[in-house]
Every structure is written in C-alpha cells, then in structure tokens.
Amino acid sequence: MAELTIKEIEKKLTSIQDEKDEFLKDCEQDTRKGVQALVQRWKKNKAEEKALEQQYKDMTQYEQALYKKGYKLIAGVDEVGRGPLAGPVVAAAVILPQDAYLPGINDSKKITEQKREELFKQITDCAISIGIGIIPANVIDDVNILQATKQAMKKALLSLSEKPDHLLIDALELPIEIPQTSIIKGDSKSVSIAASSIIAKVTRDRLMVRLSNDYPQYGFEKHMGYGTAYHLEALKKYGITNEHRRSFAPVRELIEYK
C-alpha cells in the first residue's frame, strides 16, 4: 500500500463495490490520514447507496404485489397544480418496466429542482410509456378543480401508447374501466406514482416558465402560479389574466371587489 499515492488509492477505490474487498481492507490498515479519510468517504457513500436501494425497494411493494398477480403494465397516475391561482392542472401517467431502477425517486415536492430534472430524464429514458393531460384555467372554473383533476388524469391515460392493465393512483379513484388502486400519499409510497408526480411537476413548471414570458409582471417562473405575496400584489396591481382561475377565492374576491 505504501507504494501507492493517495491519489492512486482514491482512483482505485472508485471501482470497489464489495465491503469485504481485500484492497479496502488494506486501506483500512493504512495509517495515513488521507487514506483514512478516503475510506470513511467510501463507507459513507456505500451507506447512502444502500439506503437508496432500500428506499426504492420499499417503494416498489405495490408494484411487486401486482406483478405477482399477473399484471404487467402498471401505470402510476398523479397530478400537480390543484392549488395555484393561475395556470393549468397537469396530470401524468407513467408505465415503468419491471426492472426499472431510479434511486432517489420520491414525491416531486420532496426533492430539489435539480434532482427532479435528473429523474425526469431517467424516467423518460426508461419508461415503457408516458402520457400527459393538461386542463386549463377556464375549464377548472367551469367544472371545479376536482373534476378538472380527474379529466387531466383520464387524458393522461388515454395518451399512453400502451394500455395499462392496472392503475396506481394518488388518493383518487377514476371512473374508468381499468382495475385501480388508490393510495393515500401514493407519490411517496409507489415508484410508479412518484414517477408520474415528477413528470407532471416538471412539465407544469416548464409551462409556467413559458407563461412568464407572456406575463412577465406576475413572476410565474418564481411561484408557478401559487398565491404568494408577490403574486397577490401583482394581481392587485395588474389585474387578472386568462390564465387565472376566477373561481379561486383570491381571484374571485378581486373580481367581486371591482
């Protein structure tokens, strides 16, 4: 070991996967502080990797149970944008292959924008099929947000290139002739729902950024249409756009006040 530099050891450790590897054991015996720091970093990275593997395994329990029953094409379904004062509600349906591995996947609200973008690419690269459903503000006003959400989900399912044989849906049931399981907080319990949550979130955020080019004074790219202090102040100052949901209280109250 002494003949190897710390830089050389660092490079070699990157290829080590097994905790019982002889080279790793030799490193543990090396008294150099730099080598000990490398060993500790390797162990920390390994522990994080194992935790992600376990988390992913836990989040596939619904899917694995359905695979055992003979289902093959399981679609996760979720939406984003029920709460904002402006912009559409967006739903996604995602069918993942049985051997998919997406470490770090979770409810889109629980991960950073950078991680969402990374996972968005990984999901689109590996998914069997992805469907998107977008329902605009005027329809939300006409039918209410719950019905608009269901419409977006049905639209997402109908745009899949493969017909799923079972649905895993976050907290809702759909009037559609496909067997389905509704899971409360499903976007943190099922990889399929989490994947659809990420696809829907990134898709909607990109739409809101594009809308900010048409309506720069509202700051849609910052708050994605949610009722922040900045957004409410802009509404009072500049009025209501076609992208605003007139049935939602802060917008409705502004109309009534005027």
C-alpha positions, 0 to 999 in steps of 0.5 A, a space after each residue: 500500500 505504501 507504494 501507492 499515492 493517495 491519489 492512486 488509492 482514491 482512483 482505485 477505490 472508485 471501482 470497489 463495490 464489495 465491503 469485504 474487498 481485500 484492497 479496502 481492507 488494506 486501506 483500512 490498515 493504512 495509517 495515513 490520514 488521507 487514506 483514512 479519510 478516503 475510506 470513511 468517504 467510501 463507507 459513507 457513500 456505500 451507506 447512502 447507496 444502500 439506503 437508496 436501494 432500500 428506499 426504492 425497494 420499499 417503494 416498489 411493494 405495490 408494484 411487486 404485489 401486482 406483478 405477482 398477480 399477473 399484471 404487467 403494465 402498471 401505470 402510476 397516475 398523479 397530478 400537480 397544480 390543484 392549488 395555484 391561482 393561475 395556470 393549468 392542472 397537469 396530470 401524468 401517467 407513467 408505465 415503468 418496466 419491471 426492472 426499472 431502477 431510479 434511486 432517489 425517486 420520491 414525491 416531486 415536492 420532496 426533492 430539489 429542482 435539480 434532482 427532479 430534472 435528473 429523474 425526469 430524464 431517467 424516467 423518460 429514458 426508461 419508461 415503457 410509456 408516458 402520457 400527459 393531460 393538461 386542463 386549463 384555467 377556464 375549464 377548472 372554473 367551469 367544472 371545479 378543480 376536482 373534476 378538472 383533476 380527474 379529466 387531466 388524469 383520464 387524458 393522461 391515460 388515454 395518451 399512453 401508447 400502451 394500455 395499462 392493465 392496472 392503475 396506481 393512483 394518488 388518493 383518487 379513484 377514476 371512473 374508468 374501466 381499468 382495475 385501480 388502486 388508490 393510495 393515500 400519499 401514493 407519490 411517496 409510497 409507489 415508484 410508479 406514482 412518484 414517477 408520474 408526480 415528477 413528470 407532471 411537476 416538471 412539465 407544469 413548471 416548464 409551462 409556467 416558465 413559458 407563461 412568464 414570458 407572456 406575463 412577465 409582471 406576475 413572476 410565474 417562473 418564481 411561484 408557478 402560479 401559487 398565491 404568494 405575496 408577490 403574486 397577490 400584489 401583482 394581481 392587485 396591481 395588474 389585474 387578472 389574466 386568462 390564465 387565472 382561475 376566477 373561481 379561486 377565492 383570491 381571484 374571485 374576491 378581486 373580481 367581486 371587489 371591482 
